[in-house]
Amino acid sequence: MVNTEREKLVEAIGNPDEIWDIIVVGGGATGLGTALDAASRGYKTLLLEQSDFAKGTSSRSTKLVHGGVRYLAQGDIGLVREALYERGLLLKNAAHLVKNESFIIPNYNWWSGPFYTIGLTIYDLLAGKLSFGRSKHISKKETIRRLPGIQQKNLYGGVVYHDGQFDDSRLAINLAQTSLEQGATVLNYFQVTGLHKENGKIAGVVASDMETGKVYNLKSKAVINATGVFVDDLLQKDEPHKKPLVKSSQGIHIVVDKSFMPGDDAVMIPKTDDGRVLFVVPWHGKLLIGTTDTPLDKHSLEPVALEEEIGFVMRNVGEYLTRVPGRGDVRSIFAGLRPLAAPQEGSAKTKEISRSHKLIVSGSGLITITGGKWTTYRRMAQDTVDKAIETAGLSPRASVTTNLPIHGNKNDVDRNDHLYVYGTDRDAVLHLINENAEWGKPLHPALEYTQAEVIWAVRHEMARTVEDVLARRVRALFLDARVAIEMAPIVAQLMAGELKQNDDWVKKQVAAFNDVSRNYLLIPFG
């Protein structure tokens, strides 16, 4: 198994004379995909993330691998076709995490059945050989059978279509592992604090190890800014007087028990009271409901759901369910940010940076990648590395990620066993219990996660904090924030044993996790 020890990874950047081919700044979907694409082509690649992998938007998605039904409605055929192709590749290359999910659009007027059936048939045709299944109209009786809990008044029937569903931060961790296997060096908790230039051209970065405070001057032929909503922070270091490229837009999700919609199908609500699409998706034994679109004036690593967003989601989903979730039913609530194009001079409007990604090369040669979505991360990465080859004059090599399996890739996993997300690593996780029988015990009776998973996260998945484990290695914080808070002390103790930390570290970690977790609760803990 590839080495994930932080000390060894930090050693790899210790030589100040070493010149990297590509340094990627940002450890979300785009950054990790770019590091993997570059390393698998044979380029000497380094990725630096200021916090944890997928800490931002990349762990806060609607958990869909999709072509984008709403982009089809907007007539963006090219984007939909590209996303459907990438969806097919993800199902093949990360089969343990991506599944074919059936979605039902409930119809409450006579014409919406034929309307959506025709539109979704086009969606299927655009997928070609990589189609997940044909769309079809179903009767009112069949809709009620498949969606127990759906509002039956004025229901005419439903339209079934197929898309992908996945676990976003688990895929991010697997991408980090695959990048390491391909020869990249990837480090979390490493903040890029400055850019190094020679004759006005980018020649590397200045980075600080957030754990030790040590500063590194790192040389590179190409530097890629893949920092999501934070792209302007790095662009400002490149050109201090440059106008901001992006503003943030926030989307929230609430998580409730599966009892509100006990079936296996997801629901797509095609039109909410503000014209957006709303999804109700089964995920790890719970229901995920979202999302919103709220422009913000600032961005942060830990965005907070706003009252008007909570009201919007609860109000709209309440119109479609026989049992309406109340605030006390919400197990977790989380917010994520997407980039909007910042208004230019003379314009007060903002518009979403197209989900078809944009590559921007500044005069210094800094390459910035924006836009896109999880589904198209691989194609974004391929285009970004192609641009780096062109900009930095690297010797050209073709991308190989189309058929590159992602760490853990395994067909036919048992999704009734919560360890399925580890794919080919599942048996190795279980093997830890032979080392210490205690590790076979659950962390909490309300969720299935075991102590062994904490040990695994530290030893093999670069987890450094309690939050890394409970938010992104296992998904406890996103599934039930109150339960996650109750898990924190035992997780901190287990981690301290692995990381050789003392009781003071344990206390600080639990306090820090409790502080973050408050934002995931609708009703305060206590």
C-alpha positions as CSV (number, residue, x, y, z in Angstrom):
1,M,0.0,0.0,0.0
2,V,1.3,3.5,-0.9
3,N,2.8,5.5,1.9
4,T,0.5,8.2,3.3
5,E,2.6,9.1,6.4
6,R,2.7,12.9,6.6
7,E,6.4,12.9,7.7
8,K,7.4,11.0,4.6
9,L,5.3,13.2,2.3
10,V,6.7,16.4,3.8
11,E,10.2,15.0,3.3
12,A,9.5,14.8,-0.4
13,I,9.3,18.6,-0.6
14,G,12.3,19.3,1.5
15,N,14.8,19.9,-1.3
16,P,14.7,23.7,-2.1
17,D,16.5,23.1,-5.4
18,E,13.9,20.6,-6.7
19,I,11.8,21.8,-9.6
20,W,8.3,20.4,-9.9
21,D,6.6,20.2,-13.3
22,I,3.2,21.1,-11.8
23,I,2.1,22.5,-8.4
24,V,-1.7,22.3,-7.9
25,V,-3.2,24.6,-5.3
26,G,-6.5,23.3,-3.9
27,G,-7.5,19.8,-2.8
28,G,-11.2,19.7,-3.9
29,A,-12.5,17.7,-6.8
30,T,-10.8,19.8,-9.5
31,G,-7.4,20.1,-7.7
32,L,-7.3,16.3,-6.9
33,G,-8.4,15.4,-10.4
34,T,-5.7,17.7,-11.9
35,A,-3.0,16.2,-9.7
36,L,-4.1,12.7,-10.7
37,D,-4.2,13.6,-14.4
38,A,-0.7,15.2,-14.2
39,A,0.9,12.5,-12.2
40,S,-0.5,9.7,-14.3
41,R,1.0,11.3,-17.4
42,G,4.4,11.2,-15.7
43,Y,4.7,14.8,-14.6
44,K,6.4,15.6,-11.3
45,T,3.3,16.8,-9.4
46,L,2.6,18.4,-6.0
47,L,-0.8,19.3,-4.6
48,L,-1.2,21.6,-1.6
49,E,-4.5,22.0,0.3
50,Q,-4.8,24.7,3.0
51,S,-7.3,22.6,5.1
52,D,-8.5,19.0,4.5
53,F,-9.2,17.4,1.1
54,A,-12.8,18.3,0.0
55,K,-13.3,20.5,3.1
56,G,-15.2,23.0,1.0
57,T,-17.8,22.6,-1.7
58,S,-16.5,19.1,-2.7
59,S,-17.9,17.5,0.4
60,R,-21.2,19.5,0.4
61,S,-22.8,18.5,-3.0
62,T,-26.2,16.9,-3.6
63,K,-24.3,13.6,-4.0
64,L,-25.3,13.3,-7.7
65,V,-23.2,12.2,-10.7
66,H,-25.4,13.6,-13.4
67,G,-25.7,15.1,-16.8
68,G,-27.8,18.0,-15.5
69,V,-31.5,17.7,-16.4
70,R,-31.9,21.5,-15.9
71,Y,-29.0,22.3,-18.3
72,L,-30.9,20.3,-20.9
73,A,-34.0,22.5,-20.2
74,Q,-31.7,25.5,-20.8
75,G,-30.6,24.1,-24.1
76,D,-27.0,23.4,-23.2
77,I,-26.7,20.2,-25.1
78,G,-22.9,20.1,-25.3
79,L,-22.5,20.4,-21.5
80,V,-25.1,17.7,-20.9
81,R,-23.5,15.3,-23.4
82,E,-20.0,15.8,-21.9
83,A,-21.4,15.3,-18.3
84,L,-23.3,12.1,-19.3
85,Y,-20.1,10.7,-20.9
86,E,-18.1,11.5,-17.7
87,R,-21.0,10.0,-15.6
88,G,-20.5,6.7,-17.5
89,L,-16.7,6.8,-16.9
90,L,-17.2,7.4,-13.2
91,L,-19.6,4.4,-12.9
92,K,-16.8,2.3,-14.5
93,N,-13.8,3.7,-12.7
94,A,-15.2,4.3,-9.2
95,A,-17.8,1.5,-9.2
96,H,-17.7,1.1,-5.4
97,L,-18.9,4.7,-4.8
98,V,-21.1,5.5,-7.9
99,K,-24.4,3.8,-8.3
100,N,-27.2,3.9,-10.8
101,E,-30.1,5.7,-9.0
102,S,-33.7,5.9,-10.2
103,F,-35.4,9.3,-9.9
104,I,-39.1,9.9,-10.1
105,I,-40.7,13.2,-11.1
106,P,-44.2,13.2,-9.6
107,N,-46.8,14.7,-12.0
108,Y,-49.5,17.0,-10.6
109,N,-51.1,18.0,-13.9
110,W,-52.0,16.0,-17.0
111,W,-49.4,17.5,-19.4
112,S,-46.3,17.1,-17.3
113,G,-46.1,13.3,-17.8
114,P,-45.6,13.5,-21.6
115,F,-43.6,16.7,-21.3
116,Y,-40.9,15.2,-19.0
117,T,-41.0,11.8,-20.7
118,I,-40.0,13.4,-24.0
119,G,-37.3,15.6,-22.5
120,L,-35.8,12.8,-20.5
121,T,-35.8,10.5,-23.6
122,I,-33.5,13.1,-25.2
123,Y,-31.4,13.0,-22.0
124,D,-31.1,9.2,-22.4
125,L,-30.2,9.4,-26.1
126,L,-27.4,11.9,-25.4
127,A,-25.8,9.3,-23.1
128,G,-25.6,6.9,-26.0
129,K,-23.9,3.6,-25.0
130,L,-23.2,4.9,-21.5
131,S,-27.0,5.3,-20.7
132,F,-28.1,4.3,-17.2
133,G,-31.5,3.2,-18.4
134,R,-34.5,4.4,-20.3
135,S,-37.0,7.0,-19.0
136,K,-40.6,6.0,-18.8
137,H,-44.0,7.2,-17.6
138,I,-45.6,5.4,-14.7
139,S,-49.1,5.4,-13.4
140,K,-50.4,7.1,-10.2
141,K,-50.7,3.7,-8.5
142,E,-47.1,2.8,-9.4
143,T,-45.8,6.2,-8.3
144,I,-47.5,5.8,-4.9
145,R,-46.1,2.3,-4.5
146,R,-42.5,3.4,-5.3
147,L,-42.7,6.7,-3.4
148,P,-44.5,5.8,-0.1
149,G,-44.9,9.2,1.6
150,I,-45.6,11.2,-1.6
151,Q,-48.5,13.7,-1.5
152,Q,-51.4,11.9,-3.4
153,K,-53.8,14.7,-3.8
154,N,-54.0,15.8,-7.5
155,L,-51.3,13.2,-8.4
156,Y,-51.6,12.0,-12.0
157,G,-48.5,9.7,-12.1
158,G,-44.8,10.0,-12.5
159,V,-41.8,9.9,-14.8
160,V,-38.8,7.7,-14.0
161,Y,-35.3,8.5,-15.2
162,H,-31.8,7.3,-14.2
163,D,-28.8,9.2,-13.0
164,G,-25.8,8.5,-10.8
165,Q,-25.4,8.9,-7.0
166,F,-22.2,8.8,-5.0
167,D,-20.3,9.8,-1.8
168,D,-18.4,13.0,-2.7
169,S,-15.7,13.3,0.0
170,R,-15.0,9.5,-0.1
171,L,-14.3,9.9,-3.9
172,A,-12.0,12.9,-3.0
173,I,-10.0,10.7,-0.6
174,N,-9.8,8.0,-3.1
175,L,-8.5,10.5,-5.7
176,A,-5.8,11.6,-3.3
177,Q,-4.8,8.0,-2.8
178,T,-4.8,7.3,-6.5
179,S,-2.6,10.4,-7.1
180,L,-0.1,9.1,-4.6
181,E,-0.1,5.7,-6.3
182,Q,0.6,7.5,-9.6
183,G,3.7,9.3,-8.1
184,A,2.2,12.6,-7.0
185,T,2.9,14.2,-3.6
186,V,-0.3,15.4,-2.0
187,L,-0.5,17.3,1.3
188,N,-3.4,18.7,3.3
189,Y,-3.0,21.4,5.9
190,F,-0.4,23.2,3.7
191,Q,-1.3,26.8,2.8
192,V,0.1,28.6,-0.2
193,T,0.9,32.1,1.2
194,G,2.7,33.6,-1.8
195,L,3.8,33.2,-5.4
196,H,7.4,33.1,-6.6
197,K,8.2,34.9,-9.8
198,E,11.2,35.2,-12.1
199,N,11.2,38.0,-14.7
200,G,7.5,38.4,-14.1
201,K,6.6,34.8,-14.7
202,I,5.4,32.3,-12.2
203,A,8.2,30.1,-11.0
204,G,6.8,28.5,-7.9
205,V,5.0,29.1,-4.6
206,V,5.7,29.9,-0.9
207,A,3.8,27.5,1.3
208,S,3.4,27.0,5.1
209,D,2.9,23.7,6.9
210,M,-0.1,24.5,9.1
211,E,0.9,21.9,11.7
212,T,4.5,23.0,12.2
213,G,4.6,26.6,10.9
214,K,7.6,25.8,8.7
215,V,7.7,27.7,5.5
216,Y,8.8,26.2,2.1
217,N,9.9,27.8,-1.1
218,L,8.9,25.5,-3.9
219,K,9.9,25.8,-7.5
220,S,7.6,24.8,-10.3
221,K,7.3,25.1,-14.1
222,A,3.5,25.5,-13.8
223,V,1.2,26.6,-11.0
224,I,-2.5,25.8,-11.1
225,N,-5.1,27.7,-9.1
226,A,-7.9,25.2,-8.4
227,T,-9.2,26.7,-5.2
228,G,-12.9,27.0,-6.0
229,V,-14.6,30.0,-4.4
230,F,-11.2,31.0,-3.1
231,V,-9.6,31.6,-6.6
232,D,-9.4,35.3,-6.1
233,D,-7.2,35.0,-3.0
234,L,-4.5,33.5,-5.2
235,L,-5.2,35.8,-8.2
236,Q,-4.7,38.8,-5.9
237,K,-1.3,37.5,-4.9
238,D,-0.5,37.3,-8.7
239,E,-2.1,40.7,-9.7
240,P,-3.0,42.7,-6.5
241,H,-5.1,45.2,-8.3
242,K,-7.2,42.7,-10.3
243,K,-11.0,42.9,-10.0
244,P,-12.5,39.8,-8.3
245,L,-13.4,37.0,-10.7
246,V,-16.0,35.4,-8.5
247,K,-18.7,35.9,-5.9
248,S,-20.1,33.1,-3.8
249,S,-23.6,31.5,-4.1
250,Q,-24.7,29.2,-1.3
251,G,-26.7,26.0,-1.5
252,I,-27.9,24.1,1.5
253,H,-29.1,20.6,2.2
254,I,-31.1,19.2,5.1
255,V,-30.9,15.5,6.2
256,V,-33.9,13.7,7.7
257,D,-34.7,10.1,8.5
258,K,-35.6,7.8,5.7
259,S,-39.1,7.2,7.2
260,F,-40.3,10.4,5.4
261,M,-39.8,8.6,2.1
262,P,-38.9,4.9,2.8
263,G,-38.5,3.7,-0.8
264,D,-35.3,3.3,-2.9
265,D,-36.2,5.9,-5.5
266,A,-35.1,9.5,-5.3
267,V,-37.5,12.4,-6.1
268,M,-36.9,15.3,-8.4
269,I,-39.2,18.2,-7.8
270,P,-38.9,20.1,-11.2
271,K,-40.1,23.5,-10.1
272,T,-40.0,25.1,-6.7
273,D,-41.5,28.5,-5.8
274,D,-38.3,30.2,-7.1
275,G,-38.1,28.1,-10.2
276,R,-35.2,25.9,-9.0
277,V,-35.0,22.1,-9.0
278,L,-35.2,20.3,-5.6
279,F,-34.0,16.8,-4.9
280,V,-35.0,14.3,-2.2
281,V,-32.3,11.6,-2.4
282,P,-31.7,8.4,-0.3
283,W,-28.2,8.5,1.0
284,H,-26.5,6.3,3.6
285,G,-29.8,5.3,5.2
286,K,-31.1,8.9,5.4
287,L,-32.8,11.4,3.1
288,L,-30.9,14.3,1.6
289,I,-33.0,17.3,0.6
290,G,-31.8,20.3,-1.3
291,T,-30.6,22.7,-2.7
292,T,-30.9,26.5,-2.7
293,D,-29.1,29.3,-4.5
294,T,-28.4,32.4,-2.4
295,P,-25.8,34.9,-3.5
296,L,-23.4,36.0,-0.7
297,D,-21.0,38.9,-0.3
298,K,-18.3,36.8,1.4
299,H,-17.0,33.2,1.4
300,S,-15.7,31.0,4.2
301,L,-14.4,27.5,4.8
302,E,-17.4,26.8,7.1
303,P,-20.5,28.5,5.5
304,V,-23.8,28.5,7.6
305,A,-27.3,27.9,6.4
306,L,-29.5,31.0,6.5
307,E,-33.0,31.0,8.0
308,E,-34.6,31.9,4.6
309,E,-32.9,28.9,3.0
310,I,-34.1,26.6,5.7
311,G,-37.6,27.9,5.3
312,F,-37.4,27.6,1.5
313,V,-36.4,23.9,1.6
314,M,-38.8,22.9,4.3
315,R,-41.7,24.8,2.7
316,N,-41.2,23.3,-0.8
317,V,-40.5,19.7,0.2
318,G,-43.5,19.9,2.5
319,E,-45.8,20.3,-0.5
320,Y,-44.7,16.9,-1.8
321,L,-44.7,14.8,1.3
322,T,-47.6,13.4,3.4
323,R,-45.5,13.8,6.5
324,V,-43.9,17.2,6.6
325,P,-40.4,17.4,8.3
326,G,-40.2,19.9,11.2
327,R,-37.1,21.5,12.6
328,G,-36.8,18.8,15.2
329,D,-36.7,16.1,12.4
330,V,-33.5,17.6,10.8
331,R,-30.6,15.4,11.7
332,S,-28.0,17.6,10.0
333,I,-28.0,20.7,7.8
334,F,-25.0,21.8,5.7
335,A,-24.1,24.6,3.3
336,G,-21.8,24.6,0.3
337,L,-20.6,27.4,-1.9
338,R,-20.4,27.7,-5.7
339,P,-18.7,30.4,-7.7
340,L,-20.7,33.2,-9.4
341,A,-19.2,35.5,-12.0
342,A,-18.6,38.7,-10.1
343,P,-20.4,41.7,-11.5
344,Q,-18.2,43.8,-13.9
345,E,-18.2,47.6,-14.1
346,G,-21.6,49.0,-14.9
347,S,-23.4,45.8,-14.1
348,A,-25.2,44.9,-10.9
349,K,-26.1,41.4,-12.1
350,T,-24.3,38.1,-11.2
351,K,-24.6,34.9,-13.1
352,E,-23.3,31.5,-12.2
353,I,-19.9,30.7,-13.7
354,S,-21.0,28.2,-16.3
355,R,-21.0,24.6,-15.2
356,S,-19.0,24.2,-18.3
357,H,-15.6,25.1,-16.8
358,K,-13.3,28.0,-17.7
359,L,-9.5,28.2,-17.9
360,I,-7.9,31.5,-17.4
361,V,-4.1,32.1,-17.9
362,S,-2.8,35.4,-16.4
363,G,0.1,37.4,-17.8
364,S,2.5,35.7,-15.4
365,G,1.4,32.2,-16.5
366,L,-0.7,31.4,-13.4
367,I,-3.4,29.0,-14.6
368,T,-6.8,29.3,-12.9
369,I,-9.6,26.7,-13.4
370,T,-13.2,27.7,-12.4
371,G,-16.7,26.4,-12.8
372,G,-17.6,22.8,-13.6
373,K,-19.1,20.3,-11.2
374,W,-18.1,17.0,-9.6
375,T,-19.4,14.9,-12.5
376,T,-17.0,16.6,-15.0
377,Y,-13.9,16.8,-12.6
378,R,-11.9,14.4,-14.8
379,R,-12.5,16.3,-18.0
380,M,-11.7,19.6,-16.3
381,A,-8.5,18.1,-15.0
382,Q,-7.5,16.9,-18.5
383,D,-8.1,20.3,-20.0
384,T,-6.2,22.0,-17.2
385,V,-3.1,19.8,-17.6
386,D,-3.3,20.3,-21.4
387,K,-3.2,24.1,-20.7
388,A,-0.3,23.7,-18.3
389,I,1.7,21.8,-21.0
390,E,1.1,24.6,-23.4
391,T,1.7,27.4,-20.9
392,A,4.9,26.0,-19.3
393,G,6.3,24.3,-22.3
394,L,6.2,20.8,-20.8
395,S,6.9,17.9,-23.0
396,P,3.5,16.8,-24.3
397,R,2.0,13.6,-23.0
398,A,-1.6,12.4,-23.5
399,S,-4.1,12.0,-20.7
400,V,-4.7,8.4,-19.5
401,T,-7.5,8.9,-17.0
402,T,-10.4,7.8,-19.2
403,N,-9.7,4.2,-18.3
404,L,-7.8,4.7,-15.0
405,P,-9.5,2.9,-12.1
406,I,-9.7,5.0,-8.9
407,H,-8.4,3.6,-5.7
408,G,-10.9,1.2,-4.2
409,N,-12.7,0.5,-7.5
410,K,-14.8,-2.6,-7.2
411,N,-17.9,-3.9,-9.0
412,D,-20.9,-5.4,-7.2
413,V,-20.2,-4.1,-3.7
414,D,-22.9,-5.0,-1.0
415,R,-24.5,-1.6,-0.3
416,N,-26.3,-3.1,2.7
417,D,-22.8,-3.3,4.4
418,H,-21.8,0.3,5.3
419,L,-18.1,-0.6,4.6
420,Y,-18.9,-0.8,0.9
421,V,-17.5,2.7,0.4
422,Y,-14.0,1.3,1.0
423,G,-14.2,-1.0,-2.1
424,T,-11.1,-3.1,-2.4
425,D,-9.9,-1.8,1.0
426,R,-12.9,-3.2,2.9
427,D,-11.1,-6.4,4.0
428,A,-8.0,-4.5,5.1
429,V,-10.3,-2.2,7.3
430,L,-11.8,-5.4,8.9
431,H,-8.3,-6.9,9.3
432,L,-7.5,-4.1,11.8
433,I,-9.9,-5.8,14.2
434,N,-7.4,-8.7,14.4
435,E,-4.8,-6.2,15.7
436,N,-7.2,-4.9,18.4
437,A,-10.6,-6.5,19.0
438,E,-11.9,-3.2,20.6
439,W,-11.7,-1.6,17.2
440,G,-14.6,-3.8,16.0
441,K,-17.0,-1.9,18.2
442,P,-19.3,0.8,16.9
443,L,-18.4,4.4,17.7
444,H,-22.1,5.0,18.6
445,P,-25.2,2.8,18.6
446,A,-27.1,5.2,16.2
447,L,-24.7,4.8,13.3
448,E,-22.8,1.8,12.0
449,Y,-19.3,3.3,11.9
450,T,-16.6,1.4,13.8
451,Q,-13.5,2.3,15.7
452,A,-11.4,0.5,13.0
453,E,-12.5,3.1,10.5
454,V,-10.9,5.9,12.6
455,I,-7.6,3.9,12.7
456,W,-7.8,3.4,9.0
457,A,-8.5,7.0,8.3
458,V,-5.4,8.1,10.2
459,R,-3.1,5.4,8.8
460,H,-4.2,5.3,5.2
461,E,-6.4,8.3,4.4
462,M,-4.4,11.3,5.8
463,A,-6.9,12.3,8.4
464,R,-5.4,14.8,10.9
465,T,-8.3,16.0,12.9
466,V,-11.5,14.7,14.5
467,E,-13.4,16.8,11.9
468,D,-11.5,15.1,9.0
469,V,-12.7,11.7,10.3
470,L,-16.3,12.5,11.3
471,A,-17.1,14.9,8.4
472,R,-15.2,13.4,5.4
473,R,-13.8,9.9,6.1
474,V,-17.0,8.7,7.7
475,R,-20.0,10.9,7.0
476,A,-21.4,11.1,10.6
477,L,-21.5,14.9,10.8
478,F,-23.5,15.1,7.5
479,L,-25.9,12.3,8.6
480,D,-26.6,13.1,12.2
481,A,-24.7,16.0,13.8
482,R,-25.9,15.3,17.3
483,V,-24.6,11.7,17.1
484,A,-21.3,13.0,15.6
485,I,-20.8,15.3,18.6
486,E,-21.3,12.3,20.9
487,M,-18.8,10.3,18.9
488,A,-16.1,13.0,19.1
489,P,-14.4,12.1,22.4
490,I,-13.8,8.5,21.5
491,V,-12.6,9.5,18.0
492,A,-10.1,12.0,19.5
493,Q,-8.8,9.3,21.9
494,L,-8.3,6.8,19.1
495,M,-6.6,9.4,16.9
496,A,-4.3,10.5,19.8
497,G,-3.1,7.0,20.1
498,E,-2.2,6.8,16.4
499,L,-0.7,10.3,16.2
500,K,1.1,10.1,19.5
501,Q,-0.8,13.1,20.9
502,N,-1.6,13.9,24.6
503,D,-4.7,14.6,26.6
504,D,-4.5,18.4,25.9
505,W,-4.7,17.6,22.1
506,V,-7.7,15.4,22.7
507,K,-9.5,18.2,24.6
508,K,-8.7,20.8,21.9
509,Q,-9.8,18.5,19.1
510,V,-13.2,17.8,20.8
511,A,-13.8,21.5,21.5
512,A,-12.9,22.4,17.9
513,F,-15.2,19.8,16.5
514,N,-18.1,20.9,18.7
515,D,-17.6,24.4,17.5
516,V,-17.8,23.4,13.9
517,S,-20.7,21.0,14.5
518,R,-23.0,23.7,15.9
519,N,-23.5,25.0,12.3
520,Y,-24.9,21.5,11.4
521,L,-27.7,21.6,14.0
522,L,-31.0,23.3,13.7
523,I,-31.8,22.8,17.4
524,P,-28.8,23.6,19.7
525,F,-27.0,20.6,21.3
526,G,-27.4,20.2,25.1
